[in-house]
Amino acid sequence: MKLEELLKHIQVSEIVGSQQVEITGVNMDSRLVQSGHLFIAVKGTQADGHSYISKAIEKGAVAILCETIPSERLKEVTYICVQDSEDAVGKVATAFYDDPTSKLELVGVTGTNGKTTIATLLYNMFRHFGYKVGLISTVCNYIDEEAIPTDHTTPDPITLNKLLGQMADSGCKYAFMEVSSHSIAQKRISGLKFAGGIFTNLTRDHLDYHKTVENYLKAKKKFFDDMPKNAFCLTNLDDKNGLVMMQNTKAKVYTYSLRSLSDFKGKILESHFEGMILNFNEKELAVQFIGKFNASNLLAVFGAACLLGKKEEDVLVALTTLRPVAGRFDSMRSSKGYTAIVDYAHTPDALVNVLNAIHEVLEGRGQVITVVGAGGNRDKGKRPIMAQEAVKGSDRVIITSDNPRNEEPQDIIDDMMAGLNAEQRGKVLTIVDRKEAIRTACMLAQPGDVILVAGKGHENYQEIKGVKHHFDDKEILKEVFEHE
């Protein structure tokens, strides 16, 4: 593809060299550059891509897109200067991969909690309807049946457009993706055309990156501010920020709620560990999920599917066939008569939601034992709050390691314990070894009790000092169950 074709949708300040040069690839990582590539220099949070321009040229880059053209230039290389190279990456990648989102209906899901569940259930539902569908999520990316492993909730713009291009080429009609606050702030979704956007909720998270809740909110809100006029926005009225998110959008706004009058209204009629009976828009259905937060997630799925043109009756039938997403309220029953639940809850709000869901079913008939930790090198402010919420919602709590990353596990545990008074500490054990913590919870559990193992969910690793070691909460539980 000619360079001039890639530059059509970006504001260029200056070009030195030919726009007729043939581009065979686009990269923002100089290590991946090959002969004929365009290298885009981005000032990232870890490193400045402008420092790697000469390395990219050595590896075969024939064009450089940057914010400052180097003083030393090669005649055979074209240099393009723009004001914001971070914003340009997505638009250039969209052009290079032939505008994939113009060929499929892309729906983005953003919010603190529920993104993975909603995006994955929409993917499963539309496959149930017989379509080829793409999924971009925290757990795994899919091009219909083909699994593509993932490292980030939302990939970088080049990987993202390549993936969407492969979806379009494979005949996918729909794609559902989690849209993280990082990806909005870092303009990873720049250039994509969304058919719809869903807002779940907003609570404290990622303040290590955004610094304030207001910045975090603004990042989420920008996703809806940029939504096109012909798209739909579906927002959660039960969250105080639900309508705030929609203030400046040009898209058509729809609402869902378990409490208020809304376009998509839901109510929980019955709740058991096997599932719930719900009422959606005056129609009853039985689902294999539990908890208010899951009823809300399912309501968002219901609303989005209807807004994408599916009949209410067909969507309701499909909802009854869906199963929980891996690591999201994943329950297992021990032969000793207690239940263990593995959940990804790693924010105070998510922990409260899961504990409330457990109590809705238990109704005081058994004890709740919670195993929980907090991630290293992340927002330290939420650590004491996580401990407080765990103690409030549990009879016993074991505070342990999550992914300590480059911090000392005991330091993280100490930060969590700092949020508790002497009385609360009486309900808490601290065990650094997560495997030992899970085993201890199982030893303490009596018939009718529930163990919640929170924080890691679907993850099959524990990250310690930059190394990912195999670790799976469900595997540990299964081992314990086998020896009981």
Beta strands, then each sheet from edge to edge (+ up, - down):
strand 1: 14-16
strand 2: 25-27
strand 3: 37-40
strand 4: 63-66
strand 5: 78-81
strand 6: 105-110
strand 7: 133-136
strand 8: 141-143
strand 9: 146-148
strand 10: 174-178
strand 11: 196-199
strand 12: 232-236
strand 13: 252-257
strand 14: 264-272
strand 15: 275-280
strand 16: 283-287
strand 17: 330-333
strand 18: 339-343
strand 19: 368-372
strand 20: 396-399
strand 21: 428-430
strand 22: 450-454
strand 23: 461-464
strand 24: 467-470
sheet 1: 1+ 5- 4- 3- 2-
sheet 2: 9+ 8- 7+ 10+ 6+ 11+ 12+ 13+ 14+ 15- 16+
sheet 3: 17+ 18- 22- 19- 20- 21-
sheet 4: 23+ 24-
end
